[in-house]
Amino acid sequence: MWFRIIPIAIVILLFSCKEIRQPPRSLSQDIVQIDSLILCRQFGQAKLLADSLHDFILDYYTGKEQVDLELRVRLLLADIFVKQSNVKEAITLVLSVIDQAQLHNLPQHEYQGHLIAALIYELLDDLASCNAHLDHAYSCYQKNRLDHLFSTYCIRRSSYYRFAGDSASAIAFAYKALTYSKKFDHSSDIADSYLLLGILLDGERSVSYNLLAAKQFLTLGNREGTAMMYHNISRIYSEMGDIPRAFIYSDSSLHYDPRRTGENMDDILELRSILYEKAGQVDSAYYYYQKYHTAHLHYLATLDAQNFKVTKDKYEIEKREAIIKSKNQQMILIGSLLAVILIGSVLLILKNRKINSQNKIINKQVSDVSKMLEQKRILLSELQHRVKNNLQHVISILDIQKESVDFSTIDELIRSNQNRIHSMALLHKKLNVDENVSEVNLRNYIAALATIVKESYDDHEKDIHLTVSGDIGAVSIDVAMPLGLIIVELVSNSMKYAFKEIAVGLIHIEIEKANLKNALVYSDNGIGFDFYQPEQTGLGLEIIKGLIDQLDAVGASSTDNGFELTLIF
């Protein structure tokens, strides 16, 4: 009797164990939740949940079902790494998924792995590798008719053509992506299709698709994506000259993502400064320009660090792919005859030498990038110091101006201040941060600045000519700044007063060597006045005299044939 009871008991025990090992959680719900967290850019929580789900699959599943579920989770982890700009981890994970999917005949995961790899190489600006993975994905799609996933391929192919400069093909694939994503109700692909069309089209068509993308991102809970779409619309209306609408969508962008940092905040602040300038609100434009400048410096420093990391990761990826390729070659040679194994060993040694040679090149390039990063850090620090000093100049001029009554209209007041600020802005524009941030070419700077001031006052009713000559090269910013402000005041005075009774006006600026010092000679053929006469007063003259003292310069004035001022510094 016992020999009958024991087998029955064993069967019952096995069924009981099977019941106990039934999964206690819903995988589909977890995967949907991870997708939602990724869309909302909550990458930390998404990774924790994905890691937990991965361990759960290993505990409760076996065989091909386990591999299928495991690869789904690893693709989600790769997507998280991509969005965190961790390309080294992402490409390692994706390539292993592609290999496993091929080994276990799981074409859907192979297809998705190639698409993520294409995105990674697009981010690395390696369009050749990106195109190769897209070709593999399309081949996989054709063999297995993965129509329900075809919209993602179309999005990646559209983005590839966009960066390759083929806008017509990019637009065609974006429309195809929209068709397939709507057909199979892929919400995130619908949003990405709208986004691409908003970028690739122009005018009101671009506005329409950006609005649709903003609505779709908001539905998905992606407030940052929504904010970026409204910012794009604001920029489009700004370019179209519709400033009120541009302000509306700029405000909406800040509303949906008020804590944005980096490149996005940089873009928003710059655009708002431009909008306020176009609207004639100078104070607000200046306020947002200051904030933009601070954000831009922070973004440049962050970008340099990111570029360094991406460059390093790219080289490590190339090295890892070379090693993988070598290992694959070894696997092919296993089981062959002794002679073939010997040849394979020789090839491996040669390959290792090549890798060592590449490592030396990589180490040198990493060292060069580190030096470049340190140089840019020093240059950014110097620029911040210069900007602070320049803003102090502006504040000092405005304090002096409060006591002045030398302006007949508010337009004249604003124009004079604009020209003074132009002298500072132009100085920074002419700096070459790859060389020396402390010096500037004086002749080029003076010529450009004088032209700007002349054009701001020139009503073209009189024939006024401006010439600049000289042989002085680079000078320090501490010398160029006061000289630039002096030129602003002198050209302004000439344009406003000197040529009232003259049909053809001549302004000449000469910068030359004077023994062991430098000389600046400014002259015009106007009505003339003696610069050093006590009765000559005004804000502009006070500024010039103060700047001459700052330069520790010696000045001389002449009224022969107009006005002439010589400064020895």
Secondary structure, 3 states (H helix, E strand, C coil): CHHHHHHHHHHHHHHHHHHHCCCCCCHHHHHHHHHHHHHCCCHHHHHHHHHHHHHHHHHHCCHHHHHHHHHHHHHHHHHHHHHCCCHHHHHHHHHHHHHHHHHCCCHHHHHHHHHHHHHHHHHCCCHHHHHHHHHHHHHHHHHHCCHHHHHHHHHHHHHHHHHHCCHHHHHHHHHHHHHHHHHCCCHHHHHHHHHHHHHHCCHHHHHHHHHHHHHHHHHCCCHHHHHHHHHHHHHHHHHHCCHHHHHHHHHHHHHHCCCCCCHHHHHHHHHHHHHHHHCCCHHHHHHHHHHHHHHHHHHHHHHHHHHHHHHHHHHHHHHHHHHHHHHHHHHHHCCCCHHHHHHHHHHHHHHHHHHHHHHHHHHHHHHHHHHHHHHHHHHHHHHHHHHHHHHHHHHHHHHHHHCCCCCCCHHHHHHHHHHHHHHHHHHHHCCECCCECCEEEHHHHHHHHHHHHHHHHCCCCCEEEEEEEECCCEEEHHHHHHHHHHHHHHHHHHHHHHCCCCCEEEEEEEEEEECCEEEEEEEECCCCCCCCCCCCCCHHHHHHHHHHHHHCCEEEEECCCCEEEEEEC
